[in-house]
Amino acid sequence: MKAASISEIKKELKHRSSEDLLELCLRMGKFKKENKELLTYLLFESIDEGAFIEGVKAEVDEQFELINTKNYYYIKKSIRKILANIKKHIRYSKNKETEVELLLYFCWKLKDFKPSIKRNTTLKNLYDRQIVSLNKLIAGLHEDLQYDYTLEMEDLLK
């Protein structure tokens, strides 16, 4: 079965009743965990973006605590998983400020992580790519926010 394009789906949804839309959303939520997480964000968490960010940060803290530090292989694997989880939350939000906040927090956690990421090329490169990405994101924000985040980036890079 070939999936319809987004524009085709949008046109079809315009012709459906609210009961049909409700049923479609609930049915979609049953199929994948990501669909359910997105619906949860849209219905409950998008109202207060600050609380959403704090919740994700708490989740990141928890994940960093659980990292097996015996071997760099496990560290790399865990850190990539944490970053993928952060990126998933960023996709849900679609808010550039949220993206910058979460990536900055990730970079701070990575910088302060013991054992140091400087001893491993892969982790250092991952950190550097996030810094480059953050610089691009910050450049696209409002001037006041650019200034605030640029100061935080300077602190991070010290």
Residue pairs with C-beta under 8 A, 6 or more apart in sequence:
4 12
13 21
13 24
16 24
25 39
28 35
28 39
29 35
29 36
29 39
30 36
34 88
37 88
37 92
38 92
41 52
41 89
41 92
41 93
42 92
45 51
45 52
45 55
46 52
46 93
49 93
49 95
49 97
49 98
52 89
52 93
52 98
53 98
53 101
53 102
56 86
56 89
56 102
57 102
57 105
59 85
60 82
60 85
60 86
60 102
60 105
60 106
60 109
61 109
63 78
63 81
63 82
63 85
64 82
64 109
64 113
66 78
67 74
67 75
67 78
67 79
67 113
68 74
68 75
68 78
69 75
69 114
69 115
72 115
72 119
72 120
72 122
72 123
75 115
75 120
75 123
76 120
76 122
76 123
79 110
79 123
79 126
80 126
82 106
83 106
83 126
83 130
86 102
86 103
86 106
89 102
90 98
90 99
90 102
90 103
93 99
96 137
96 140
96 141
97 141
97 145
99 137
100 134
100 137
100 138
100 141
100 145
100 149
103 130
103 133
103 134
103 137
104 134
104 149
104 152
104 153
104 156
106 130
107 127
107 130
107 131
107 134
107 156
108 156
110 117
110 123
110 126
110 127
110 130
111 117
111 127
111 156
117 123
117 124
117 126
117 127
118 124
131 153
131 156
131 157
134 149
134 153
135 153
138 145
138 146
138 149
138 150
138 153
139 146
141 149
